[in-house]
Amino acid sequence: MYSQLCSGDNLLLGYRKAAKGKRGHPSAAAFEYRLEYNLLALQRELLERRYTPGEYHSFYIHDPKKRIISAAPFRDRVVHHALCSLIEPVFERSFIFDSYANRAGKGTHRAIDRAQ
C-alpha cells in the first residue's frame, strides 16, 4: 500500500482533492505554481522515507461559536488526501451503517433524520 501512496497518480489525486475549493488561497496557489516540482519532491521524500509533516497554523473562527482551528500546511493536506483515498475503502467496509461522522454521503443531517 505504501507504494500506492507514493505513486504519481495518487499524489496528483491528493492534490486535486486538497485544492478543491482552495485554489484562490495563497498556499494552494503557491503549490500549484510549481505543481510538478512539488509533487515530485513529495514523492521523493515519501519514497526515501524522509517526509515529515510541517507545523500546523492555528486560528480562531467564530461561527457558530468561538473555537480554534489547526490547519495543516497545504503540502501535508495533499499527502492526507492521497492517504485517505487508499484507506477509506478499506475502513468503509467495516463501519456499521449508522456511523455518520466524516463519511461520504452521511453527515449530521442524515444522522438526525435516522434518529428521528
Rosetta silent file (secondary structure, phi, psi, omega in degrees, C-alpha in Angstrom):
SEQUENCE: MYSQLCSGDNLLLGYRKAAKGKRGHPSAAAFEYRLEYNLLALQRELLERRYTPGEYHSFYIHDPKKRIISAAPFRDRVVHHALCSLIEPVFERSFIFDSYANRAGKGTHRAIDRAQ
SCORE:     score description
SCORE:     0.000 S_00000001
   1 L     0.000  -31.352 -178.549    0.000    0.000    0.000 S_00000001
   2 H   -63.307  -37.997  178.241    2.901    2.365    0.669 S_00000001
   3 H   -65.282  -33.625  175.716    3.999    2.191   -2.969 S_00000001
   4 H   -66.312  -39.983  177.677    0.429    3.133   -3.966 S_00000001
   5 H   -58.076  -41.305 -174.801    0.582    6.121   -1.614 S_00000001
   6 L   -82.400   -4.683 -176.373    3.781    7.293   -3.303 S_00000001
   7 L   -66.498  146.869  179.486    2.531    6.876   -6.869 S_00000001
   8 H   -59.340  -40.845  179.571    2.416    9.973   -9.024 S_00000001
   9 H   -63.726  -41.752 -179.048   -1.228    9.387   -9.934 S_00000001
  10 H   -68.977  -39.306  177.669   -2.271    9.080   -6.290 S_00000001
  11 H   -67.070  -36.973  176.345   -0.357   12.207   -5.262 S_00000001
  12 H   -64.596  -41.485  175.685   -1.942   14.122   -8.157 S_00000001
  13 H   -61.631  -42.512  177.435   -5.365   12.913   -6.984 S_00000001
  14 H   -60.140  -41.176  177.105   -4.435   14.034   -3.469 S_00000001
  15 H   -62.049  -46.795 -177.425   -3.513   17.465   -4.816 S_00000001
  16 H   -61.293  -40.600  178.537   -6.814   17.779   -6.706 S_00000001
  17 H   -69.154  -40.126  179.961   -8.831   16.877   -3.604 S_00000001
  18 H   -67.325  -33.438 -176.439   -6.796   19.211   -1.384 S_00000001
  19 H   -81.965  -16.081 -177.284   -7.147   22.072   -3.888 S_00000001
  20 L   -58.823  119.232 -179.258  -10.912   21.686   -4.284 S_00000001
  21 L    78.565    2.239 -176.456  -12.408   24.953   -3.069 S_00000001
  22 L  -122.292    7.959 -171.006   -8.965   26.298   -2.107 S_00000001
  23 L   -63.680  -22.434  178.224   -7.482   27.365   -5.441 S_00000001
  24 L   -86.942   -8.407 -179.000   -7.606   31.050   -4.532 S_00000001
  25 L   -75.562  141.022 -176.448   -5.765   30.552   -1.246 S_00000001
  26 H   -55.866  -41.559 -177.665   -2.104   31.614   -1.288 S_00000001
  27 H   -67.529  -38.820  178.042   -0.726   28.267   -0.067 S_00000001
  28 H   -68.966  -41.409  179.507   -2.677   26.298   -2.683 S_00000001
  29 H   -64.777  -39.700  179.188   -1.721   28.758   -5.439 S_00000001
  30 H   -65.281  -40.122  178.144    1.955   28.582   -4.467 S_00000001
  31 H   -65.868  -42.947 -178.460    1.872   24.782   -4.566 S_00000001
  32 H   -67.956  -32.356 -179.035    0.097   24.803   -7.924 S_00000001
  33 H   -56.681  -37.702  177.382    2.532   27.337   -9.407 S_00000001
  34 L  -120.989   50.686 -171.796    5.257   24.668   -9.223 S_00000001
  35 H   -55.464  -54.229 -177.182    2.893   21.696   -9.208 S_00000001
  36 H   -60.416  -45.032  179.181    5.076   19.127  -10.955 S_00000001
  37 H   -60.142  -47.186 -177.843    8.129   20.072   -8.905 S_00000001
  38 H   -64.847  -40.922  178.426    6.170   19.973   -5.631 S_00000001
  39 H   -67.230  -40.578  177.988    4.545   16.610   -6.382 S_00000001
  40 H   -66.433  -37.184  178.019    7.867   15.082   -7.407 S_00000001
  41 H   -65.060  -43.976  176.818    9.519   16.458   -4.252 S_00000001
  42 H   -61.224  -44.868 -180.000    6.755   14.958   -2.095 S_00000001
  43 H   -60.267  -44.630  179.559    7.052   11.667   -3.937 S_00000001
  44 H   -61.975  -45.302  179.281   10.822   11.595   -3.457 S_00000001
  45 H   -62.008  -41.318  179.291   10.511   12.371    0.277 S_00000001
  46 H   -66.514  -46.899 -178.945    7.900    9.650    0.699 S_00000001
  47 H   -63.018  -36.342  179.437    9.857    7.057   -1.278 S_00000001
  48 L   -87.332    2.418  179.899   13.035    7.838    0.654 S_00000001
  49 L    55.633   40.137  177.400   11.014    7.859    3.895 S_00000001
  50 L  -109.495   -1.407 -177.526   12.203   11.379    4.685 S_00000001
  51 L   -65.317  130.605  171.886    8.766   13.009    4.657 S_00000001
  52 L  -133.178  136.570  179.550    7.910   14.891    7.826 S_00000001
  53 L   -65.339  149.384  177.609    4.730   16.896    8.344 S_00000001
  54 L   -82.872 -178.889 -179.688    5.024   20.655    8.689 S_00000001
  55 L   -80.987  141.181  177.738    3.780   22.804   11.530 S_00000001
  56 L   -75.542  148.659  175.440    0.080   23.473   11.853 S_00000001
  57 E  -104.314  122.976 -178.174   -1.279   27.012   11.630 S_00000001
  58 E  -106.402  141.832  178.595   -3.830   27.754   14.359 S_00000001
  59 E  -155.257  163.535  179.967   -6.542   30.413   14.234 S_00000001
  60 E  -100.398  145.721  167.577   -9.941   31.146   15.722 S_00000001
  61 E  -122.647  161.099 -175.833  -13.290   31.131   13.990 S_00000001
  62 L  -126.946   29.143 -176.668  -16.499   32.463   15.492 S_00000001
  63 L  -129.608  112.783    0.751  -19.207   30.603   13.587 S_00000001
  64 L   -86.837  -13.208  177.153  -21.369   29.485   15.308 S_00000001
  65 L  -137.248  163.583 -179.203  -19.200   29.756   18.427 S_00000001
  66 L   -68.853  127.062  175.734  -15.583   30.669   19.072 S_00000001
  67 E  -153.192  156.585 -178.688  -13.259   27.737   18.507 S_00000001
  68 E   -94.373  138.779  177.372   -9.691   27.168   17.469 S_00000001
  69 E  -116.070  135.407  175.031   -8.854   25.566   14.146 S_00000001
  70 E  -115.705  117.866 -175.196   -5.482   23.988   13.437 S_00000001
  71 E  -109.543  132.351  176.598   -4.720   23.726    9.725 S_00000001
  72 L   -73.961  153.203  173.287   -2.001   21.575    8.209 S_00000001
  73 L   -58.519  153.700 -174.657    0.270   23.077    5.545 S_00000001
  74 H   -57.332  -43.199 -178.158   -1.096   22.583    2.030 S_00000001
  75 H   -61.770  -33.509  176.405    1.550   20.013    1.047 S_00000001
  76 H   -69.797  -34.921  177.400    0.576   17.921    4.081 S_00000001
  77 H   -66.107  -31.815  174.673   -3.077   18.094    3.051 S_00000001
  78 H   -61.432  -46.414  179.163   -2.038   16.659   -0.326 S_00000001
  79 H   -65.396  -41.499  178.537   -0.493   13.688    1.497 S_00000001
  80 H   -56.908  -47.836 -178.591   -3.549   13.390    3.793 S_00000001
  81 H   -67.063  -38.377  177.909   -5.890   13.168    0.797 S_00000001
  82 H   -62.548  -41.055  178.431   -3.588   10.745   -1.013 S_00000001
  83 H   -68.254  -44.987 -179.178   -3.571    8.500    2.066 S_00000001
  84 H   -61.796  -34.482  179.601   -7.329    8.767    2.622 S_00000001
  85 H   -63.884  -22.447  178.763   -8.039    7.747   -0.968 S_00000001
  86 H   -92.196  -39.045 -173.741   -6.325    4.439   -0.165 S_00000001
  87 H   -91.054  -23.443  179.701   -7.543    3.700    3.351 S_00000001
  88 H   -56.545  -47.716 -179.800  -11.153    4.946    3.175 S_00000001
  89 H   -60.923  -33.126 -179.703  -12.365    2.000    1.058 S_00000001
  90 H   -67.989  -48.268 -177.812  -10.711   -0.437    3.472 S_00000001
  91 H   -75.199  -33.826 -177.492  -12.266    1.083    6.594 S_00000001
  92 H   -55.555  -38.634 -179.134  -15.612    1.936    4.981 S_00000001
  93 L   -64.461  -26.123 -175.591  -16.430   -1.762    4.604 S_00000001
  94 L   -95.345   -6.851 -179.650  -16.027   -2.349    8.342 S_00000001
  95 L   -77.761  146.160  174.462  -18.181    0.566    9.587 S_00000001
  96 L   -73.020  158.938 -177.756  -21.712   -0.052   10.773 S_00000001
  97 L   -58.024  -40.315 -174.435  -24.483    1.564    8.735 S_00000001
  98 L   -87.436   26.185  171.167  -25.353    4.041   11.484 S_00000001
  99 L   -97.283  118.405 -169.516  -21.890    5.560   11.717 S_00000001
 100 L  -113.998  -19.899 -172.723  -22.276    9.055   10.221 S_00000001
 101 L   -71.243  131.138  174.081  -19.277   11.219   11.142 S_00000001
 102 L    54.202   40.986  177.749  -16.872   12.176    8.357 S_00000001
 103 L  -124.728  138.026  179.352  -18.269    9.739    5.817 S_00000001
 104 L   -61.487  132.601  179.203  -19.211   10.497    2.236 S_00000001
 105 L    79.276    5.361  179.834  -22.959   10.566    1.792 S_00000001
 106 L  -116.427 -134.099  176.801  -23.599   10.622    5.540 S_00000001
 107 L   109.129  177.122 -173.700  -23.217   13.546    7.962 S_00000001
 108 H   -59.797  -47.523 -176.502  -25.085   15.322   10.717 S_00000001
 109 H   -63.189  -41.139  178.370  -28.370   15.892    8.893 S_00000001
 110 H   -69.125  -34.503  176.711  -28.711   12.259    7.848 S_00000001
 111 H   -63.902  -41.758  178.020  -27.840   11.140   11.376 S_00000001
 112 H   -63.709  -45.923  178.694  -30.630   13.354   12.759 S_00000001
 113 H   -58.482  -42.657 -179.185  -33.084   12.034   10.172 S_00000001
 114 H   -66.100  -41.800 -179.022  -32.153    8.452   11.055 S_00000001
 115 H   -65.337  -35.891  179.259  -32.504    9.085   14.800 S_00000001
 116 L   -72.917    0.000    0.000  -35.959   10.586   14.316 S_00000001
